[in-house]
Every structure is written in structure tokens, then in C-alpha cells.
Amino acid sequence: MHMVGIWSPEQVAAWKKVTTEVKDNGKGGKFMCQLWHMGRQGHSDIMGVTPPSASATKMSGDVTVKHHKKKPYETAHAMTVEEIQSTIEDYKKAAEVCTKNNTLCPSVLQTMYISYESHTIHTL
């Protein structure tokens, strides 16, 4: 994937350089880590897969992809229950990474109640 994130050890290490510099030399600066999901705003050129979303919908207009090129938004695919569960796990991991690094703080996370067809998932 070609986007800013905090889900891999490489990304954590890269952010740690920035946050440490600001904290140590920036007079005690603090950071917030906003956790979000690209959903249908994504593009396969960025994500490597068709964008996942709550439903198979397409945004109007263009999205900026690699090398600052513009492309039309793609029709997202409706996420399966398994994809929803995996995404929730991704959010949990990102929140854990943020809280383990004292220079990063997670945004306020509330209990997620996601209902998908007949399945209800309760987490966090």
C-alpha cells in the first residue's frame, strides 16, 4: 500500500524519528494519531485492491493516486463479515501501537457496534 499509516513496524520506526525529534527539540510537542478508514475514497492504485466499503458504491469525481495523477474513483466492493472483523482488528492494533509509543496518542475510541446483514460485531 502506498499511503501514510502506522500499521507496520517500518511505519512505526519512521514516525518515531519524527515524534522523537518534535518531543525532544520541539519544547514538549504532543501528537494525536487519527485512525480512519479510506473506504470508497481509496483506489486500487494506492491500496493494491478494490476499495472496501459498507456497500458497492462509487464516489463522483477523481482521486489522486501515485505520482500525483488523477483517476476516477472506482466502485468499492461491499465488505464481507470477515473483512469487517479484520478491519476492526487493524484498528485495535493501530490503537495499541499509538498507546505503546508515549509520543503518540490514539484518538478517542468508542465501542464499535457494526451490524452487517444478520451479524452484529461488538468490539473495543
C-alpha positions, 0 to 999 in steps of 0.5 A: 500500500502506498499511503501514510499509516502506522500499521507496520513496524517500518511505519512505526520506526519512521514516525518515531524519528519524527515524534522523537525529534518534535518531543525532544527539540520541539519544547514538549510537542504532543501528537494525536494519531487519527485512525480512519478508514479510506473506504470508497475514497481509496483506489486500487492504485494506492491500496493494491485492491478494490476499495472496501466499503459498507456497500458497492458504491462509487464516489463522483469525481477523481482521486489522486493516486501515485505520482500525483495523477488523477483517476476516477474513483472506482466502485468499492466492493461491499465488505464481507463479515470477515473483512469487517472483523479484520478491519476492526482488528487493524484498528485495535492494533493501530490503537495499541501501537499509538498507546505503546509509543508515549509520543503518540496518542490514539484518538478517542475510541468508542465501542464499535457496534457494526451490524452487517446483514444478520451479524452484529460485531461488538468490539473495543 
